[in-house]
């Protein structure tokens, strides 16, 4: 569909909505589409236009990828203004919003006029997990392209061919990541990530009492805290040092002038928001991992000929399938889904995890 739009102007439209589950390659597909639109050969992948478009450094490609909880209205207004300008060097001005599901209602309203009254040679590429995640006024003015999750074998082959990972490890990582390419690469390379995932999945067999439930919830929350601290501490310090350098401030000074303090405070607020978002994403990924063992147990109990996500934990999967009925397994999966929805709706993560863990207690 995207290639047809590149080659046939009649198939082109001013706004595209690319949806698909995590790891399906929404952003990758959007960047490739942008490169093909700007490439004189329709997407050769090697020319200057293709390489800069794929990197997000092309003069006519603007990428908005928020690491915060939401896309703010000021960012949306800047994009709407930019959309009015003609492309500077290429055939199209491409505006890529990687997390369109994080548009607040006011931010979506700021984009609405630009989408309702499109400018010639400007194209919007919006990415989101599903159509339902995008505000209806935005999705109703976009052409929808749904991406599917790649097969496990294809992800494993990519890891082996591109990243030089051993076939057995690549197969395990692709299966455990449920075909999420980025996560599969991390699992294949990071033993700590594999250990944390295994500990998370095995929680299903540990929760027997109220105390076990509270402990399991605390463990899940602590995993997010550890990941958050390790990933953000060094980056936050570097960002602050760079800001002080740009402002000509002395980083060793005990106090700073008011105008510098205000900018440092704004940076710290942004970093805190980013850390909150990252922590939630880590917890959500952990819940997807936990969900996988109940899914495997349900498949085992029903006798379906479907590959297990946790094939390396077949004994634990079989034990869970014996202890819980199909209805109980579905109830556990619903409890995990409810926890994910609550955390996304700003319920304190630990509170949502505790309520979930209580529902996951095994029968005596």
Buried (B, 14 or more C-beta within 10 A) or exposed (E): EBEEBBEEEEEBEBBBBBBBBBBBBBBBBBBBBBBBBBBEEEBEEEBEBBBBBBEBEBBBBBBBEBBBBBBBBEBBBBBBEEBEEEBEEBEBBBBBBBBBBBBBEEBBBBBBEBBEEBEEBBBBBBBBBEBEBBBEBBBEBBBEBBBEBBEBBEBBBBBBEEEEBEEEBBBBBBBBBBBBBEBBBBBBBEEEBBEBBBBBBBBBBBBEEEEBBBBBBBBBBEBBBEBBEEBBEEEBEEBBEEBBEEEEBEEEEEEBEEEBEEBBEEBEEBBEBBBBBBBBBBBBBBBBBBBBBBBBBBBBBEEEEEEBBBEBBEEBBBBBBEBBEEEBBBBBBEBBEBBBEBBBEEBEBBBBBBBBBBBBBBEE
